[in-house]
Amino acid sequence: MIIHIVIFKLIENDIKSVNTIKKELIKLKDLPYLLHFDLIEKSNILNSYIKDGDLILFSKFKTKDDLCLYMTDQKHLEVIKKTSNNIQEKYTLDFNSK
């Protein structure tokens, strides 16, 4: 299983801006390659672990090929295009988990 984590640091991180980004990212949830999809808004609990992120996307894929299909899917590319104007930094971590 492949774990895919993306931490987003937003330019504008007020409630409206965060909800706009979340609304776009949630569109990815129904892509057929995903085994699991979750969006986590930074909270005080996470603050001590993740200093530079406002939103965290956590997803699982059966294979690396599924992750590649997800990354090149048209819906994924559209979400990137629609959200990139408010993303200051993005940290991505992919790893194989048994």
N, C-alpha and C positions, 0 to 999 in steps of 0.2 A: 504494500500500500504506500502511496505517495502522499505526504502531507505538504500542503502549500499554504504558507502564511504570508500575508501582506500587511504591513503596518503603514498607515497613511498619516502623514503630517500635513494638515490643511493650512492654506493661506488664511482663509476666513473660517473660524471654528465656532461661530455662534450657532445657536440651536437650528435656525433656518438653513444655514449652509450645510451643517452636518446632516440634517434630514434630507436635503437635496441629494447629497452624495449617497447616503444610505438607500434612498429610493432607486437610484440608478444601479447600485451594486446588487440590490436584492433581485433585480431582473436576471442575474446570472444563476440564481438558485435552481432554476428548472432545466438547465442544460443537462443533456443526458449523460455526460461523462462523469458527473459528480456523484460521489457516494455520500458526501456530507458537506454542508455549507452552513456557516455561521458568521454573523457580523457582531462584533463586540465594540461597544462604545467605551472609550477610555473612562475609567472611574477612579475614585480615590484609591481603591484597592490595587488597581494596576499601575497607578501613578509611581509607586516606588520601584516597579520593575521596568516600565516603559516610559522614559522621559520625553521622547520626541514623537509620540503618536497620538492621533485623535480617534482613529478608527482602526480596527483590526479585522481582517478577513481571514477566516480559518476554513480550509476546505480539504477534503480527502478524495483521492482518485485511486482506482484499482491498479492502474499501471502508469508508467511514464508516458506511454503513447496517449493515454486518455488525457493527461495533463497537457500534452502538446496539442491535441485536438481542441481542448478548452481554450488554450492560449491563442489559437488561430481562428476560433469560431467568430463569425461575423457579429454576433450579439456582444461578445466580449470586446471586440475591437470598437464597436459603437459606444459601449459604456466607457472605455478608456478615452475616446474622443470627447464625450460629453462631460467627463469629470476632470480631465487633465488641467483645465484652467484654474481649478482651486486646489490643486495638489502641489504643495511646496516640495515635499520629499516623500519617497516611497522606499520602504525596505522590504525585500522579499527573501524568504527562506523556504527552500524545497528540500525535503529529505525523504529517504526510504524508511518506512517503519514496518516492523513485522508484527 
